[in-house]
Amino acid sequence: MRPDLSPSQREAVCCGPEPCEVIAGPGSGKTLVITERILYLLESCKTDPSRILVLTFSRSSAAEMKERFLKISGSYGRGVLFGTFHSVFFHILKESTHREYRLLSQTQKDRLLLRLIERYYPDPYDRPSLEEAEKAVRSAGISGREKMENLHSDYLAYLKENGYVDFDGMILECLHLLRSEKATRDHWRSRFAAILVDEFQDINREQYEILRLLSSGRGLFVVGDDDQSIYGFRGSDPAVMQQFLTDFPDGKRVFLDRNYRCSGCICKAASLLIRENRNRIPKELYAAGPPGDKTVLRSFRDESSELRHLFSELLKLSREELDKTAVIVRTNTQAAQIEKYLSAHGITCRGKIRPGQEIKSAVARDLEAYRLLAEGLGRDLLPRQSLYRVMNRPERFLLRSSVKEEWVSPKGLLTMTKTEGRNDDAVHELLRDLTVLRSLPPEGFVRYLFYSVGYAGWAERGLGSREEVRSILQKILRQSSSFEDLKEMIRTVNNAEETAVQTEQRGVHIMTMHVSKGLEFDRVYLPALNDGIIPGRRCITQADFEEERRLLYVAMTRARRHLELMYTEGTADNLRPPSRFLTVYGVRSFESL
């Protein structure tokens, strides 16, 4: 065991076999505690490594945790199992039932929900967000909202007709199996001697119930922070952490209350904010280091003034300082707008490919795929890779599994679709469109694809900024005098993409608050802290507002040394006054404007 562990970290690591909940605030060393706990189980408790299961919520987190652990344990800990909730529970379900399941990926789910949102909410200004739609299908629709109930009904019908189960459905099936089959439950309980959970605050109730059934409490070690629970639309509920000791009366709770990341002033400002939430485990977070710079609160007359200030601040920084700086915003749209403004004024923004370049690359490759399909139709052979790329651009709800050969004839595609019991109307429509595209000159090809096939509408929904997509589509139209021009454009895009990957590995980071979770920077700027943005305009319940406050708390605690909170001033003509969350810092409240 490392000698430099704090007393609370050491207490957590050396916890006995009874259930243990570690409350780990921002920058408190939760990953260190988990890896040291695994070593303690191996070395001091002589636990078989193959009977230790470590659960996270994403494949990247599981891979990162495994890599960090193996660096300190070497071959000694190779048998320890690292996985996501979904992958492990899916494995339990398949191995226990010997059934084949077709899992609907998150990307497929998002596309389906976007299509259904468009169907039931033709007015773009009336449409719910993807997060709201996902929340609705998780909770069996929203009673009294006919459109959302219809959306939910169609979503379930699509899953049933196409033999899919989504992640939530898979979790429920696994839960039902473990509840109803004692022999199966006992088998898996004996399989694991210790189960460790990272980011416990992100768990939903069904996942939690499976954990209880798998462990019966013994060997269960969970680490998280209810103040950082920001995925309510996926079912996560901070109340799960609060009831842990009620569910496991023989368990213990350990607080990691030292923040080794943020300066004292940042820690104090963040604590002042999060204390306003009622639904939380009471705790205090203390900075392990010096007070540091003051947290800066700045107001601006309008968004333009705010952007100019942000630019002037970043302009003062060296290249090395920019690499350790982040601008964190509430939405992807804001991130794209700020990136566009800063890039236009010479500030390098971090990213493999700039958003506009990424969109152009995707559109160019889609065009090439449609061109190859149209050509292939003339030879009665459609290339599988091209089909895979655009068969659901726009969304046709076709399945890749229907195309099994490298080259498939149109007739063969229809036959395979019918054999699998699918609705072949979408295949007929695709083949008709390819027939038309094959007969058109380049400009007509592009126009028909964009507007008659519906690719333009899909691109605006699926690829990013509507204005950016429209601009790119117009440029492509102007460059469509020949197919050779289109081929040249694709070659140009590929070359530009390679250059972008090589040259844009440095610069200021621009991201949303959700994406920032788990990251840290020397300097953080939080612009546009205004009502209607954070909290968002769709917040209604106390729980909604508290989750938005937690989201701001997460963003603030990404900063090590320097933090700026920025907002535009509210007036009688300004519909977005300062965020009500800023009242704890003396900013005028929403109600007083």
ZAMARGU-4260 file (C-alpha; in steps of 0.2 Angstrom, whole numbers, plus 5000, padded with zeros to 4 digits):
<rodrens>
0) 5000/5000/5000 | 5006/5017/4996 | 5013/5027/5011 | 5006/5044/5005 | 4988/5039/5007
5) 4978/5051/5018 | 4969/5044/5033 | 4952/5044/5025 | 4959/5036/5009 | 4968/5023/5020
10) 4952/5019/5029 | 4943/5016/5013 | 4956/5005/5005 | 4957/4994/5021 | 4938/4992/5023
15) 4933/4975/5027 | 4921/4963/5018 | 4906/4973/5023 | 4897/4985/5011 | 4907/5001/5009
20) 4902/5017/5001 | 4916/5030/4998 | 4910/5048/4995 | 4923/5055/4984 | 4922/5073/4980
25) 4930/5081/4965 | 4949/5079/4965 | 4949/5068/4980 | 4959/5053/4973 | 4944/5041/4969
30) 4954/5031/4956 | 4969/5030/4967 | 4958/5023/4981 | 4950/5010/4969 | 4966/5004/4962
35) 4974/5003/4980 | 4958/4993/4986 | 4961/4980/4972 | 4979/4978/4977 | 4973/4976/4995
40) 4961/4963/4991 | 4975/4953/4981 | 4989/4955/4993 | 4981/4957/5011 | 4965/4947/5008
45) 4973/4934/4996 | 4957/4936/4985 | 4958/4926/4968 | 4960/4940/4955 | 4947/4931/4943
50) 4934/4934/4957 | 4936/4953/4958 | 4925/4963/4946 | 4927/4981/4943 | 4912/4990/4935
55) 4912/5007/4926 | 4899/5016/4915 | 4909/5017/4899 | 4922/5006/4889 | 4935/5020/4889
60) 4933/5022/4908 | 4935/5003/4910 | 4950/5002/4899 | 4958/5017/4908 | 4955/5010/4925
65) 4963/4993/4919 | 4978/5001/4912 | 4981/5012/4927 | 4979/4996/4938 | 4991/4985/4928
70) 5004/4998/4928 | 5006/4997/4947 | 5002/4978/4949 | 5010/4970/4933 | 5006/4952/4929
75) 5000/4950/4947 | 4983/4957/4944 | 4980/4952/4926 | 4965/4941/4931 | 4955/4955/4938
80) 4939/4958/4928 | 4936/4976/4922 | 4920/4980/4912 | 4905/4991/4910 | 4888/4988/4918
85) 4880/4984/4901 | 4893/4972/4895 | 4894/4962/4911 | 4875/4961/4913 | 4873/4957/4895
90) 4886/4943/4897 | 4876/4936/4913 | 4860/4937/4903 | 4867/4928/4888 | 4877/4915/4897
95) 4862/4911/4909 | 4848/4910/4896 | 4858/4904/4880 | 4848/4916/4870 | 4853/4927/4856
100) 4850/4946/4859 | 4851/4960/4846 | 4856/4975/4856 | 4851/4992/4850 | 4866/5003/4851
105) 4866/5021/4859 | 4869/5028/4841 | 4855/5018/4834 | 4843/5023/4848 | 4848/5042/4846
110) 4844/5041/4827 | 4827/5032/4830 | 4822/5045/4843 | 4827/5060/4832 | 4816/5053/4818
115) 4801/5050/4830 | 4804/5068/4837 | 4803/5075/4819 | 4787/5064/4815 | 4777/5070/4830
120) 4784/5088/4832 | 4784/5095/4815 | 4787/5113/4822 | 4806/5114/4826 | 4803/5126/4840
125) 4791/5114/4849 | 4802/5099/4849 | 4809/5091/4865 | 4827/5088/4866 | 4835/5071/4863
130) 4838/5070/4882 | 4819/5072/4886 | 4814/5059/4873 | 4826/5047/4880 | 4819/5050/4898
135) 4802/5048/4891 | 4805/5031/4883 | 4814/5025/4899 | 4798/5030/4910 | 4785/5023/4899
140) 4780/5039/4891 | 4774/5054/4900 | 4756/5053/4905 | 4744/5067/4898 | 4756/5071/4884
145) 4749/5062/4869 | 4763/5066/4857 | 4776/5059/4869 | 4765/5044/4872 | 4764/5040/4853
150) 4783/5042/4852 | 4785/5030/4865 | 4773/5018/4858 | 4781/5019/4840 | 4799/5016/4848
155) 4793/5000/4857 | 4785/4994/4841 | 4801/4997/4831 | 4811/4987/4844 | 4798/4973/4843
160) 4797/4972/4824 | 4815/4972/4822 | 4820/4960/4836 | 4830/4973/4846 | 4832/4975/4864
165) 4839/4992/4870 | 4851/4994/4885 | 4837/4998/4897 | 4827/4982/4892 | 4842/4971/4893
170) 4845/4977/4911 | 4827/4974/4916 | 4828/4956/4908 | 4844/4953/4918 | 4835/4960/4934
175) 4820/4949/4931 | 4831/4933/4929 | 4841/4936/4945 | 4825/4939/4955 | 4816/4924/4948
180) 4830/4911/4946 | 4838/4907/4963 | 4850/4894/4956 | 4856/4907/4943 | 4857/4921/4957
185) 4867/4909/4968 | 4879/4904/4954 | 4883/4922/4950 | 4885/4927/4968 | 4898/4913/4971
190) 4907/4919/4955 | 4912/4936/4962 | 4920/4938/4979 | 4922/4957/4977 | 4913/4970/4966
195) 4920/4987/4965 | 4910/5001/4957 | 4917/5018/4950 | 4906/5033/4947 | 4892/5026/4958
200) 4882/5042/4957 | 4878/5038/4939 | 4869/5021/4943 | 4850/5019/4940 | 4839/5009/4951
205) 4838/4994/4940 | 4857/4993/4940 | 4858/4995/4958 | 4845/4981/4961 | 4856/4969/4951
210) 4871/4974/4961 | 4862/4970/4977 | 4857/4953/4970 | 4874/4949/4964 | 4883/4953/4980
215) 4870/4953/4994 | 4881/4966/5001 | 4897/4956/5005 | 4912/4963/4995 | 4903/4977/4988
220) 4914/4993/4987 | 4906/5008/4978 | 4914/5025/4975 | 4905/5041/4969 | 4899/5058/4974
225) 4880/5062/4973 | 4885/5081/4970 | 4891/5075/4953 | 4876/5065/4948 | 4872/5074/4931
230) 4864/5060/4920 | 4846/5060/4926 | 4839/5058/4908 | 4848/5041/4908 | 4840/5036/4925
235) 4854/5040/4937 | 4847/5046/4954 | 4857/5053/4968 | 4845/5046/4980 | 4852/5029/4977
240) 4868/5034/4986 | 4858/5041/5000 | 4849/5025/5004 | 4865/5014/5003 | 4867/5013/5022
245) 4848/5010/5024 | 4849/4995/5012 | 4865/4989/5020 | 4864/4992/5039 | 4880/4983/5042
250) 4889/4994/5029 | 4900/5009/5032 | 4902/5026/5023 | 4919/5034/5021 | 4921/5053/5016
255) 4936/5058/5005 | 4935/5076/5009 | 4951/5083/5003 | 4952/5091/4986 | 4969/5089/4978
260) 4965/5098/4962 | 4956/5114/4965 | 4964/5129/4974 | 4956/5135/4991 | 4946/5149/4983
265) 4939/5138/4969 | 4934/5124/4981 | 4926/5137/4993 | 4916/5145/4978 | 4910/5127/4972
270) 4905/5122/4990 | 4895/5138/4992 | 4885/5134/4976 | 4882/5115/4979 | 4876/5118/4997
275) 4860/5126/4990 | 4854/5108/4984 | 4843/5100/4997 | 4843/5082/4990 | 4861/5078/4994
280) 4872/5069/5007 | 4879/5083/5019 | 4897/5085/5017 | 4911/5098/5016 | 4925/5098/5004
285) 4942/5106/5009 | 4957/5111/4997 | 4973/5102/5001 | 4983/5116/4993 | 4984/5134/4995
290) 4970/5147/4993 | 4976/5152/4975 | 4969/5164/4964 | 4951/5172/4967 | 4937/5165/4958
295) 4932/5179/4946 | 4914/5184/4943 | 4911/5195/4927 | 4896/5203/4920 | 4894/5209/4902
300) 4882/5220/4892 | 4879/5207/4879 | 4886/5191/4871 | 4897/5200/4859 | 4906/5209/4874
305) 4907/5192/4883 | 4916/5184/4868 | 4928/5199/4865 | 4933/5198/4883 | 4936/5179/4882
310) 4946/5182/4866 | 4957/5195/4875 | 4960/5184/4890 | 4965/5169/4879 | 4976/5180/4869
315) 4987/5184/4884 | 4991/5166/4887 | 5006/5157/4880 | 5004/5141/4869 | 5008/5130/4884
320) 4995/5139/4895 | 4982/5137/4881 | 4985/5119/4881 | 4980/5118/4900 | 4964/5130/4898
325) 4946/5126/4895 | 4931/5135/4890 | 4916/5125/4896 | 4898/5129/4891 | 4881/5121/4893
330) 4877/5115/4875 | 4885/5109/4859 | 4878/5124/4849 | 4887/5136/4861 | 4903/5126/4860
335) 4902/5127/4840 | 4899/5146/4841 | 4913/5150/4852 | 4925/5139/4843 | 4920/5147/4826
340) 4923/5165/4834 | 4940/5161/4842 | 4946/5152/4827 | 4942/5166/4816 | 4952/5178/4827
345) 4967/5167/4827 | 4965/5157/4843 | 4969/5138/4841 | 4956/5127/4848 | 4959/5109/4853
350) 4952/5095/4843 | 4957/5082/4830 | 4946/5090/4817 | 4937/5107/4817 | 4918/5105/4817
355) 4915/5112/4800 | 4929/5101/4793 | 4922/5085/4801 | 4904/5089/4794 | 4912/5092/4776
360) 4921/5076/4777 | 4906/5066/4782 | 4895/5074/4768 | 4909/5071/4755 | 4911/5052/4760
365) 4892/5050/4760 | 4891/5058/4742 | 4904/5046/4736 | 4895/5031/4744 | 4879/5036/4735
370) 4889/5038/4719 | 4896/5021/4720 | 4879/5013/4724 | 4871/5022/4709 | 4886/5015/4698
375) 4884/4998/4706 | 4865/4997/4702 | 4870/4998/4683 | 4881/4982/4686 | 4868/4974/4697
380) 4880/4974/4711 | 4879/4985/4726 | 4895/4987/4737 | 4892/4982/4755 | 4903/4996/4763
385) 4894/5009/4753 | 4877/5002/4759 | 4883/5002/4777 | 4888/5020/4776 | 4872/5028/4769
390) 4858/5015/4771 | 4851/5025/4785 | 4856/5043/4779 | 4842/5048/4779 | 4836/5036/4792
395) 4827/5021/4784 | 4828/5010/4799 | 4837/4996/4789 | 4848/4984/4797 | 4866/4980/4792
400) 4864/4962/4797 | 4853/4961/4781 | 4868/4963/4770 | 4880/4948/4773 | 4890/4948/4756
405) 4904/4960/4750 | 4893/4963/4735 | 4874/4961/4734 | 4862/4962/4720 | 4846/4973/4722
410) 4836/4957/4720 | 4846/4949/4733 | 4845/4963/4745 | 4826/4962/4744 | 4826/4944/4746
415) 4837/4945/4762 | 4825/4958/4769 | 4810/4948/4766 | 4818/4932/4773 | 4822/4941/4789
420) 4803/4946/4790 | 4808/4965/4788 | 4797/4978/4780 | 4805/4980/4763 | 4796/4996/4758
425) 4812/5006/4763 | 4823/4995/4752 | 4811/4998/4737 | 4812/5016/4740 | 4831/5016/4741
430) 4832/5006/4725 | 4820/5018/4716 | 4831/5033/4722 | 4847/5025/4716 | 4839/5022/4699
435) 4835/5041/4698 | 4852/5046/4704 | 4860/5035/4691 | 4851/5044/4677 | 4856/5062/4683
440) 4870/5073/4678 | 4881/5078/4693 | 4872/5094/4699 | 4855/5085/4697 | 4862/5070/4707
445) 4867/5082/4721 | 4851/5091/4721 | 4840/5076/4720 | 4850/5067/4734 | 4850/5083/4746
450) 4831/5088/4744 | 4821/5073/4736 | 4829/5059/4745 | 4830/5070/4761 | 4849/5069/4764
455) 4850/5088/4768 | 4837/5087/4782 | 4846/5072/4789 | 4862/5081/4788 | 4856/5096/4797
460) 4849/5085/4811 | 4863/5072/4812 | 4879/5081/4809 | 4879/5097/4819 | 4876/5116/4816
465) 4862/5118/4804 | 4870/5134/4797 | 4886/5125/4795 | 4878/5111/4786 | 4868/5122/4774
470) 4884/5132/4770 | 4893/5116/4766 | 4879/5109/4755 | 4878/5125/4745 | 4897/5124/4742
475) 4895/5106/4736 | 4881/5111/4724 | 4892/5125/4717 | 4906/5112/4714 | 4896/5099/4706
480) 4899/5102/4687 | 4906/5085/4685 | 4909/5069/4695 | 4927/5072/4694 | 4925/5088/4703
485) 4916/5078/4717 | 4930/5065/4718 | 4943/5079/4719 | 4933/5087/4733 | 4934/5071/4742
490) 4953/5070/4740 | 4955/5088/4746 | 4944/5084/4761 | 4955/5069/4766 | 4971/5079/4764
495) 4964/5093/4774 | 4958/5081/4788 | 4975/5073/4789 | 4983/5091/4791 | 4970/5095/4804
500) 4974/5079/4814 | 4992/5084/4813 | 4991/5103/4818 | 4976/5104/4830 | 4982/5093/4844
505) 4986/5109/4854 | 4976/5124/4859 | 4962/5129/4871 | 4949/5115/4875 | 4931/5119/4871
510) 4918/5107/4877 | 4901/5105/4886 | 4898/5103/4904 | 4894/5085/4902 | 4909/5081/4892
515) 4920/5090/4905 | 4917/5078/4919 | 4932/5068/4924 | 4944/5081/4916 | 4955/5095/4924
520) 4963/5111/4918 | 4974/5125/4926 | 4962/5138/4919 | 4943/5137/4916 | 4931/5150/4909
525) 4912/5147/4910 | 4903/5159/4899 | 4884/5162/4896 | 4879/5158/4914 | 4861/5164/4911
530) 4844/5158/4915 | 4837/5149/4900 | 4854/5142/4897 | 4858/5135/4915 | 4846/5131/4922
535) 4839/5127/4905 | 4822/5133/4900 | 4814/5116/4901 | 4818/5114/4920 | 4802/5113/4929
540) 4804/5102/4945 | 4815/5105/4960 | 4825/5089/4954 | 4828/5097/4937 | 4835/5113/4945
545) 4846/5103/4957 | 4853/5093/4943 | 4858/5108/4933 | 4866/5115/4949 | 4876/5099/4950
550) 4881/5101/4932 | 4888/5119/4935 | 4897/5112/4951 | 4905/5099/4940 | 4911/5112/4928
555) 4918/5124/4941 | 4928/5110/4949 | 4937/5106/4933 | 4948/5121/4937 | 4965/5119/4947
560) 4970/5137/4949 | 4960/5150/4939 | 4941/5150/4937 | 4930/5164/4929 | 4911/5164/4930
565) 4904/5175/4916 | 4886/5181/4912 | 4877/5194/4903 | 4867/5207/4913 | 4848/5205/4914
570) 4837/5220/4908 | 4818/5222/4905 | 4822/5218/4886 | 4834/5203/4890 | 4824/5187/4891
575) 4840/5178/4898 | 4844/5186/4915 | 4859/5180/4925 | 4858/5162/4931 | 4848/5161/4947
580) 4862/5149/4953 | 4874/5165/4954 | 4863/5173/4968 | 4875/5164/4981 | 4889/5176/4974
585) 4878/5192/4976 | 4872/5192/4958 | 4854/5199/4957 | 4841/5185/4958 | 4830/5180/4943
590) 4814/5186/4953 | 4821/5203/4956 | 4824/5208/4938
</rodrens>
